[in-house]
């Protein structure tokens, strides 16, 4: 039996993230089913899972960096990675709030993981989440977080006592949410986001005690709570949260026969909700974000802005999605922009459910420029920011967003092979036919997408795309961070490295000379087309010079140039 932690060190944080991800995975469908506020779009459980998956992946990356060392990472590194991972991977209203809760905790736990620090961390988390929401509403995850922090107050020095008290306080608060928020009472369910937080706190209990807690909310008296469900005009029956539906109640916890007074997903004043959900990451200063909050608050509702230190996650429901994105552009640099449309149907806001397309392509790209190029070609894109590789859940979400019966997945990175395979397997269990083309670079993905023909047979299309990718040699330029041995010799910090097919082949002192040397080596083996993808700060003059270099030395070779935007490498090269 593993030794139980006396405080929340890095190993305990890693265990907590893993157990929380497992818990949300088990309860995801049930949480989705009771999601009726603020929009009844049935994705709260999924959004929480994807957010936590990103947090857990970030923690695992910290541990992977210490694999060769004799000691585990520092607690501060683990909790900050957890918070950052949640921030960049946050999904939906619930996931955004969870990211701020974890950020609030991390700010305190970085200084210590004993009982006293945990109490402060829980309070800091609840306060930070409430401040991030433009118009806090009681009976939501904010209330559950606040009650968990309040229940943990005291002087007991035992970490297990504090964690258990917080969990029990959260369960009791969750059971009361239908009494506090009318839309929950009418639907006969507890708050979906609050239930997700209970699962996360339950994982923390298991981490420090070694025993999984009892599932579901609790009443103030400590008895297992049942979700109140109004049936037949007023009688009340009980559906244990996560249990088996009873007669007269649907599987999702909604009454099968009772009329619902008003749309489930409307704001508390009964007005119709906005048409779009807009989410993006934003690089901006505090003053700019303060002005952004004011502007977005006037545009719509469900506004949540979380983060700090120059990086923010913005979530809002609006009728004018363009204005919400434009506000982000004026405030700083928005990216990973996601816009979801809600269609008005019988007074309810629901996600558009169009007939699935026959085939789609999902492609991972390293920057905004290529994302635009691939989108124009009809692909669904996932942007992999420097140091922020997409998790499998993000790829699964992209496959779902493509909304097709058949999907070709292009990961464009050898390091994403296993992640992409896991995503493909998950999508197959949901009835989607997925083929994974093992592209190892963005230029291979461009080549594969260029020969994609959705009107031909699926197998034939996949073979053609695989052949095009395989026939494309790839290279990239990188800046050496430190002195090290390479296949081309010893490099020094600041040297420009030319990597061909993943191996260092050239060591240079500047980008233009290194790029020309790499091109000459690649074209020595032949080629008909050179693809150049320029990074954000690379001048157009470099592309002009390289095009001229190819024309002078290789008369029959064409060159195409794309702007990659904010990407890791200053230059990507493909030769077909």
C-alpha positions in Angstrom: 0.0 0.0 0.0 1.5 3.4 -1.0 2.4 5.8 1.8 -0.2 8.5 2.3 1.0 12.0 2.1 1.3 14.3 5.1 1.0 17.3 2.9 0.3 18.1 -0.7 3.7 17.7 -2.3 4.3 17.3 -6.1 3.6 13.6 -6.0 0.3 14.1 -4.2 -0.7 16.8 -6.7 0.1 14.4 -9.6 -2.0 11.7 -7.9 -4.8 14.1 -7.3 -4.9 15.2 -11.0 -4.9 11.5 -12.1 -7.7 10.5 -9.8 -9.8 13.6 -10.5 -9.5 12.9 -14.3 -10.7 9.3 -13.6 -13.6 10.5 -11.5 -14.7 13.0 -14.1 -14.3 10.4 -16.8 -16.7 8.0 -14.9 -19.3 10.8 -14.2 -18.9 12.8 -17.4 -22.1 11.5 -19.1 -24.2 11.8 -15.9 -23.0 15.4 -15.4 -23.7 16.2 -19.1 -27.2 14.9 -18.6 -28.1 17.3 -15.7 -26.6 20.4 -17.4 -29.4 22.9 -17.6 -27.7 26.1 -16.5 -26.7 28.6 -17.8 -27.3 26.8 -21.2 -28.9 23.4 -21.4 -26.3 22.1 -24.0 -25.3 18.9 -22.2 -21.6 19.4 -22.1 -20.6 20.5 -18.6 -19.2 17.0 -17.7 -17.2 16.9 -21.0 -15.9 20.4 -20.5 -14.7 19.7 -17.0 -13.1 16.5 -18.1 -11.2 18.2 -21.0 -10.1 21.0 -18.7 -8.8 18.6 -16.1 -7.1 16.5 -18.8 -5.1 19.5 -19.8 -4.1 20.2 -16.2 -3.0 16.6 -15.7 -1.0 16.6 -18.9 0.8 19.7 -17.8 1.7 18.1 -14.4 2.9 15.0 -16.2 5.2 17.1 -18.4 6.8 18.5 -15.3 7.5 15.0 -14.0 8.8 13.9 -17.4 11.3 16.7 -17.3 12.6 15.3 -14.0 12.8 11.7 -15.1 16.6 11.7 -15.2 16.9 13.4 -11.8 17.0 11.8 -8.4 14.3 14.0 -6.9 10.7 14.8 -7.7 9.7 18.2 -8.9 9.1 21.0 -6.4 5.5 21.4 -5.2 5.4 24.9 -6.6 6.3 23.6 -10.1 3.6 20.9 -10.0 0.7 23.2 -8.8 1.7 26.0 -11.2 1.7 23.5 -14.0 -1.7 22.2 -13.0 -3.1 25.8 -13.0 -1.5 26.7 -16.3 -2.6 23.5 -18.0 -6.2 24.1 -16.8 -6.1 27.7 -18.0 -4.9 26.9 -21.5 -7.2 23.9 -21.8 -10.3 25.3 -20.2 -13.6 24.4 -22.0 -16.9 26.1 -21.6 -18.3 28.1 -18.7 -17.7 25.3 -16.1 -14.2 24.5 -17.3 -13.2 28.1 -17.2 -14.4 28.4 -13.6 -12.6 25.2 -12.6 -9.4 26.6 -14.1 -9.7 29.7 -11.9 -10.4 27.5 -8.8 -7.2 25.6 -9.5 -5.3 28.8 -10.1 -6.5 30.2 -6.8 -5.4 27.1 -5.0 -2.0 27.0 -6.7 -1.2 30.5 -5.6 -1.3 29.3 -2.0 -0.1 25.7 -2.3 3.0 26.8 -4.0 4.1 28.1 -0.6 3.2 24.9 1.3 0.8 21.9 1.2 0.0 21.4 4.9 -3.5 21.7 6.4 -3.2 25.5 7.1 -2.1 26.2 3.6 -4.9 24.0 2.2 -7.5 26.0 4.1 -6.2 29.2 2.7 -6.0 27.6 -0.8 -9.7 26.6 -0.7 -10.7 30.1 0.4 -8.5 31.7 -2.2 -9.9 29.4 -4.9 -13.5 30.3 -4.0 -12.8 34.0 -3.9 -10.9 34.0 -7.2 -13.6 32.1 -9.0 -16.3 34.5 -7.7 -14.3 37.5 -8.8 -13.8 36.1 -12.3 -17.6 35.8 -12.9 -19.2 39.0 -14.0 -22.5 38.3 -12.3 -22.2 35.5 -9.7 -25.3 33.4 -9.2 -26.0 31.4 -6.0 -26.8 27.7 -6.4 -23.9 27.2 -8.8 -20.4 25.8 -8.6 -19.4 29.2 -7.0 -21.7 28.4 -4.0 -20.3 24.8 -3.7 -16.7 26.1 -3.7 -17.5 28.7 -1.1 -19.2 26.2 1.2 -16.3 23.8 0.8 -13.9 26.5 1.9 -16.2 27.4 4.8 -16.5 23.8 6.0 -12.7 23.4 6.0 -12.2 26.4 8.4 -10.7 25.6 11.8 -7.5 24.9 13.6 -7.2 21.1 13.1 -3.6 20.4 11.9 -4.5 17.2 10.2 -4.6 17.4 6.4 -7.1 14.5 6.1 -9.6 16.2 8.4 -9.4 19.4 6.3 -9.8 17.6 3.0 -12.7 15.5 4.3 -14.5 18.5 5.8 -14.2 20.4 2.5 -15.6 17.5 0.6 -18.5 17.0 2.9 -19.3 20.8 2.8 -19.3 20.7 -0.9 -21.7 17.7 -1.0 -24.1 19.4 1.4 -24.0 22.6 -0.7 -24.6 20.7 -3.9 -27.7 19.1 -2.4 -29.1 22.6 -1.7 -28.5 24.0 -5.2 -32.0 23.2 -6.5 -33.4 25.3 -3.6 -31.2 28.3 -4.6 -31.5 28.3 -8.4 -35.0 28.1 -9.7 -34.1 26.5 -13.1 -32.5 23.6 -11.2 -35.5 23.2 -9.0 -37.8 23.1 -12.0 -35.7 20.5 -13.7 -35.2 18.5 -10.6 -31.4 18.3 -10.8 -28.4 19.6 -8.8 -25.9 22.0 -10.4 -23.8 20.2 -13.0 -20.7 22.3 -12.4 -21.0 21.9 -8.7 -21.3 18.2 -9.1 -18.1 18.2 -11.1 -16.3 20.1 -8.3 -17.5 17.5 -5.8 -15.9 14.8 -7.9 -12.6 16.8 -8.0 -12.7 17.2 -4.2 -13.5 13.5 -3.8 -10.4 12.7 -5.7 -8.4 14.9 -3.3 -9.9 12.9 -0.4 -8.8 9.7 -2.0 -5.3 11.1 -2.5 -4.7 12.0 1.1 -6.8 9.2 2.8 -6.3 6.3 0.4 -10.0 5.6 0.3 -12.5 6.8 -2.3 -15.4 8.7 -0.7 -19.1 8.0 -1.1 -20.3 9.4 -4.4 -23.1 12.0 -4.7 -24.1 15.0 -2.6 -25.1 15.0 1.0 -27.8 16.7 2.9 -27.0 19.1 5.8 -27.8 16.2 8.2 -25.2 14.0 6.6 -27.5 11.5 4.9 -27.1 10.7 1.2 -29.1 13.2 -0.8 -31.5 12.5 -3.6 -32.1 14.9 -6.3 -35.6 16.4 -6.0 -37.7 15.7 -9.0 -41.2 17.2 -9.4 -43.6 14.7 -10.9 -47.4 14.8 -11.6 -47.9 18.3 -10.6 -46.2 18.4 -7.2 -45.3 15.1 -5.6 -41.6 14.5 -5.0 -39.7 11.4 -5.7 -35.9 10.8 -5.3 -33.3 10.0 -7.9 -29.9 9.3 -6.3 -27.3 11.3 -8.2 -25.5 8.9 -10.4 -28.0 6.1 -9.6 -30.6 4.2 -11.5 -33.6 6.3 -12.8 -36.9 5.7 -11.1 -40.3 5.6 -12.7 -41.4 8.9 -14.1 -37.9 10.2 -14.4 -35.7 10.3 -17.5 -32.2 8.9 -17.5 -30.7 12.4 -17.3 -32.5 13.3 -14.1 -35.3 15.3 -15.8 -39.0 14.6 -15.0 -40.7 12.6 -17.7 -44.2 14.0 -17.2 -44.1 17.2 -15.3 -44.4 20.5 -17.3 -41.4 22.8 -17.1 -42.2 26.5 -16.4 -40.1 28.3 -18.9 -37.0 27.4 -20.8 -34.5 25.4 -18.8 -31.5 27.2 -20.2 -32.6 30.8 -20.0 -31.2 33.4 -17.6 -33.0 33.7 -14.3 -35.1 36.6 -15.6 -36.6 34.3 -18.2 -35.2 36.2 -21.3 -33.9 34.3 -24.3 -30.2 33.6 -24.2 -27.5 34.9 -26.7 -26.8 33.0 -29.9 -23.1 32.3 -29.6 -20.5 31.1 -27.1 -17.1 32.7 -27.6 -14.0 31.4 -26.0 -10.3 32.4 -26.5 -7.0 32.7 -24.8 -5.7 36.3 -24.5 -2.3 37.8 -24.0 -2.9 41.2 -22.4 -2.1 43.3 -19.4 -4.4 43.9 -16.4 -5.6 47.3 -17.5 -6.6 46.1 -21.0 -8.4 43.1 -19.5 -10.4 45.4 -17.1 -11.6 47.3 -20.1 -12.3 44.1 -21.9 -14.5 42.9 -19.1 -16.6 46.0 -19.2 -17.1 45.8 -23.0 -17.9 42.1 -23.1 -20.3 42.5 -20.1 -22.3 45.0 -22.3 -22.3 42.6 -25.2 -23.7 39.4 -23.5 -23.9 37.3 -20.4 -22.2 34.3 -18.8 -19.0 36.3 -18.8 -16.0 34.7 -17.1 -12.4 36.0 -17.4 -9.7 34.0 -15.6 -6.0 34.0 -15.5 -3.3 36.6 -14.8 0.4 37.4 -15.4 -0.4 38.4 -19.0 -2.3 35.2 -20.0 -6.1 35.1 -19.7 -8.9 32.7 -20.7 -12.1 34.5 -21.9 -15.6 33.0 -22.0 -18.8 34.8 -22.9 -22.2 34.2 -24.5 -23.1 36.9 -27.0 -25.3 37.6 -30.1 -22.4 39.3 -31.9 -19.5 36.9 -32.0 -17.4 39.2 -34.2 -17.7 42.0 -31.7 -16.5 39.7 -28.9 -13.5 38.6 -30.8 -12.8 42.2 -31.9 -12.8 43.3 -28.3 -10.1 40.7 -27.6 -8.0 42.0 -30.5 -8.2 45.5 -29.1 -7.2 44.3 -25.7 -4.3 42.2 -26.7 -3.6 39.0 -28.8 -6.4 36.5 -28.8 -5.8 32.9 -30.0 -7.3 29.5 -29.8 -10.6 31.2 -30.6 -13.6 28.9 -30.5 -17.1 30.1 -31.5 -20.1 27.8 -30.9 -23.5 28.7 -32.4 -26.8 28.1 -30.4 -30.0 27.9 -32.5 -33.3 29.0 -31.1 -35.8 26.2 -31.1 -39.1 26.2 -29.3 -37.7 28.8 -26.9 -34.7 26.7 -26.0 -31.1 27.3 -26.9 -29.6 24.1 -28.2 -26.6 23.2 -30.3 -27.2 22.9 -34.0 -27.6 19.3 -34.9 -27.1 19.2 -38.7 -26.8 15.9 -40.6 -23.2 14.7 -40.4 -21.0 15.2 -43.4 -19.7 12.1 -45.0 -16.0 12.9 -44.5 -13.8 15.5 -42.9 -10.1 16.1 -42.1 -8.9 17.1 -38.7 -5.4 18.6 -38.7 -3.0 19.9 -36.0 -1.1 23.0 -37.0 1.6 25.0 -35.2 0.3 28.5 -35.8 -2.6 30.7 -36.8 -1.4 31.2 -40.3 -1.6 27.5 -41.2 -4.8 27.2 -39.3 -6.4 29.7 -41.7 -4.9 27.9 -44.7 -6.2 24.5 -43.6 -9.6 25.9 -42.7 -10.0 27.4 -46.2 -9.2 24.0 -47.5 -12.2 22.6 -45.5 -10.3 21.0 -42.6 -11.1 21.3 -38.9 -8.0 22.6 -37.1 -6.4 22.3 -33.7 -3.6 24.8 -33.0 -0.5 23.5 -31.1 1.1 26.5 -29.4 4.8 26.4 -28.5 5.1 24.3 -25.3 1.3 23.5 -25.4 0.7 20.2 -27.3 -3.0 19.3 -27.6 -4.3 16.6 -25.3 -6.2 13.6 -26.7 -9.5 15.1 -25.4 -8.9 18.2 -27.5 -8.4 16.1 -30.6 -11.5 14.1 -29.8 -13.4 17.4 -29.4 -12.1 18.5 -32.8 -13.3 15.2 -34.4 -16.7 15.8 -32.9 -16.7 19.4 -34.1 -16.0 18.1 -37.6 -19.3 16.3 -37.4 -18.6 13.7 -40.1 -19.1 9.9 -40.4 -15.5 9.5 -41.6 -12.5 11.5 -40.4 -8.9 11.6 -41.5 -6.7 12.8 -38.6 -3.3 14.5 -39.3 -1.3 15.0 -36.1 1.7 16.6 -37.9 4.1 15.9 -35.0 5.8 12.6 -34.2 5.4 13.4 -30.5 1.6 13.4 -30.9 1.5 9.8 -32.3 0.2 8.2 -29.2 -2.1 11.1 -28.3 -3.6 11.0 -31.7 -4.0 7.2 -31.6 -5.9 7.5 -28.3 -8.2 10.2 -29.7 -8.9 8.1 -32.8 -9.8 5.1 -30.7 -12.1 7.2 -28.5 -13.9 8.6 -31.6 -14.3 5.1 -33.0 -16.2 4.1 -29.8 -18.6 6.9 -30.6 -19.3 5.6 -34.1 -16.9 7.7 -36.2 -14.7 5.9 -38.7 -11.3 7.5 -38.1 -8.1 6.9 -40.1 -4.8 8.2 -38.6 -2.2 9.3 -41.1 1.0 9.5 -39.1 2.2 12.9 -40.4 5.3 14.1 -38.5 5.4 17.7 -39.6 3.1 20.4 -40.7 4.5 20.4 -44.3 3.5 16.7 -44.5 0.0 17.6 -43.4 -0.2 20.3 -46.1 0.9 17.8 -48.7 -1.7 15.3 -47.5 -4.5 17.9 -47.4 -3.6 19.0 -51.0 -4.5 15.6 -52.4 -7.6 15.0 -50.2 -10.7 14.2 -52.3 -13.9 13.6 -50.2 -15.8 12.2 -53.2 -13.6 9.1 -53.6 -13.7 6.1 -51.4 -12.5 6.5 -47.9 -9.7 3.9 -48.1 -8.5 5.3 -51.5 -8.5 8.8 -50.1 -6.5 7.8 -47.0 -3.9 5.9 -49.1 -3.4 8.9 -51.4 -3.0 11.3 -48.4 -0.6 8.9 -46.7 1.5 8.6 -49.9 1.6 12.4 -50.3 2.8 12.8 -46.7 5.3 10.1 -47.0 6.8 11.6 -50.2 7.4 14.9 -48.4 10.8 15.3 -46.6 10.6 17.9 -43.8 13.0 20.2 -42.0 12.9 23.0 -39.5 15.2 25.6 -38.1 15.6 25.9 -34.3 17.7 28.0 -31.9 20.0 25.9 -29.6 19.2 26.6 -26.0 22.5 25.3 -24.6 25.7 23.5 -25.6 25.1 19.9 -26.5 26.1 17.0 -28.7 24.2 16.6 -32.0 24.4 14.4 -35.1 26.2 17.3 -36.8 28.7 18.0 -34.0 28.7 20.1 -30.9 26.5 23.2 -30.9 26.6 26.2 -28.6 23.7 28.2 -27.1 22.4 30.5 -29.7 23.4 28.5 -32.7 20.9 28.0 -35.5 20.2 24.3 -36.0 18.9 22.8 -39.2 16.9 19.6 -38.5 16.1 17.3 -41.4 13.6 14.6 -40.8 13.9 15.2 -37.1 17.7 15.0 -36.8 20.2 17.9 -36.5 22.0 18.0 -39.9 23.3 21.6 -40.0 24.8 23.9 -37.3 24.9 27.5 -38.4 25.3 31.0 -37.1 22.4 32.7 -38.8 19.0 31.8 -40.2 19.5 32.6 -43.9 22.8 30.7 -44.3 21.5 27.7 -42.4 18.3 27.6 -44.4 20.2 27.7 -47.7 22.4 24.8 -46.5 19.4 22.7 -45.4 17.7 23.3 -48.8 20.7 22.3 -50.7 21.1 19.1 -48.8 17.4 18.2 -49.2 17.3 19.0 -52.9 20.5 17.0 -53.6 18.2 13.9 -53.4 15.8 15.5 -55.8 12.5 17.3 -55.6 9.8 19.1 -57.5 8.2 21.5 -54.9 9.6 23.3 -51.9 7.2 24.5 -49.2 8.4 27.3 -46.9 6.4 28.2 -43.7 7.7 31.4 -42.1 7.4 32.1 -38.4 5.8 35.2 -37.0 9.0 37.3 -36.7 10.7 36.2 -39.9 10.8 38.9 -42.6 9.4 38.3 -46.1 12.9 39.1 -47.5 14.1 35.7 -46.3 11.4 33.9 -48.3 12.3 36.0 -51.4 16.0 35.2 -50.9 15.3 31.5 -50.5 13.0 31.4 -53.5 15.8 33.0 -55.6 18.3 30.5 -54.2 16.1 27.6 -55.3 15.5 29.0 -58.8 19.3 29.6 -59.4 20.4 26.1 -58.2 17.4 24.0 -59.1 15.7 25.2 -62.3 12.8 22.6 -62.3 11.8 23.1 -58.7 8.8 25.4 -57.7 8.5 27.2 -54.3 5.4 28.1 -52.3 5.5 30.3 -49.2 3.0 30.4 -46.3 2.9 32.5 -43.2 2.7 30.2 -40.1 2.1 32.9 -37.5 3.1 32.3 -33.9 4.9 29.0 -34.1 7.9 27.3 -32.4 10.2 27.2 -35.4 11.3 30.3 -37.3 11.1 28.3 -40.5 9.6 25.0 -41.7 10.7 23.4 -44.9 9.1 20.7 -47.0 10.4 19.1 -50.2 8.2 16.9 -52.4 
